[in-house]
Amino acid sequence: MATRVFHRSLLIGGCRKRPGRQAPNSPEAASGEQAEAQRRAEPARTPVVVFLGTSLTAGYGLPEDQAFPALIQARIDSSGLDYRVINAGVSGDTSAGGLRRLDWLLRLPIAALVLELGANDMLRGQSVALLRSNLATILDRTSNAHPDVRFLIAGMRAAPNLGRDYVGEFDAIYPALASEYDAAFVPFLLQDVAARRSLNQADGIHPTAAGHVLIAERLWKELQPILR
């Protein structure tokens, strides 16, 4: 599945009066071209908050504007902050998949990275050590490319039927990384949402729109301070 990307563009002034026709090499035409180039470049200079994750981030089963990254963009806008949210959630993605997609994302002016990966690694019973290595590599490479970047780590919890050892090792990854990388931290992304029928879709896994509202509220409490 292709990466779903959420762009929030700022339109200033609504409809604009069409300028009169200018000679191609006139100072007026050159000035107009420069202004147009500056206008087009503006979104590229806006600092970006990247949500790198799975179908939970992508908003599986919902319109894109109901997924929690879009709800966070609305919070950012209403707070008067100048950030653009990029929803880089992909259904079924593992930590290895997120790492493979990172190069494209690093070309963006990343101010903050919200990392939500690991649930699919866990569901497939993949190596906890490899998961930790992949997540640490994502954080390292992002920090190297953007030294001032700030992190928010969204923790997950392993299913109990995977055994005590696996559960203990998996659950310990997220707080350890948050401490090591001085990241803001949400211990469990699906707190108060998981296993609640009214907040999950028919598959019992993916949150409803109401579930995404709760997730956005929890994330915003941790994300807002690092964006100020």
Phi, psi and omega in degrees: 000135181291151177298133176267127183240131181252117177247134176246108182264147179257120179256124185250126170086358179064224180291142179245145178292133179291127181290157176294157181292130181247152173298140186306324185254013182283155177303325180295319180294318180298318179296319179296320179295320179295318180295320179294318178297320179295319179297318181292329182280344186304311180300327181292335181270347180292128179299147190245142169251113182262129172257105182258113186195203187255202177297336177297315177290320182295338182079043182311131176081002183233157169300148185302327183284358176258355178284152187298330175299321177293324178293325175293321176301319178297321178295318178300313181297316182290340178271358180074021179268150185253079177223151176245128181273134173245118177272101179253046176267137180228127180299133178081002186286144174255178177297326178294321178295319177298321178295321179295330182273356191292324185303317180298318183292327183293347177284346179279157178281075188285123174261328180213144177238123174259116188255115180231082180221153176128335182299318181286329172302314182296314182297335178266002179065030183283164185303129176292322180297320179291321176302311181298319179297317180296316180295318179296322179294320176300314181294317180297312184292325177293318179294322179293322181282330183223084187304335181265008183296149175243147186244146167231120180257124178261109184283156174234171177231142181281150176293136183301331184288358178276356177101150186299317183296312181298314181300315181298316181292318181295310184297334182282343184300313191291312177295327179294316179293320179300320179291316183295323185255013178051048185261149166296153192215130169247111188304321181215111184304323187262021177305131180068006178243315181301139175070007175260111188304321184290344183251007180231152178288179186300335180284350179074007184242315187263131183295151171282180176301320178295324176296321178294328177298316179295319178297315180299319179298317181294316180294320184297325179300326180268330184279321184306313182299327183276351176265350181286000000 
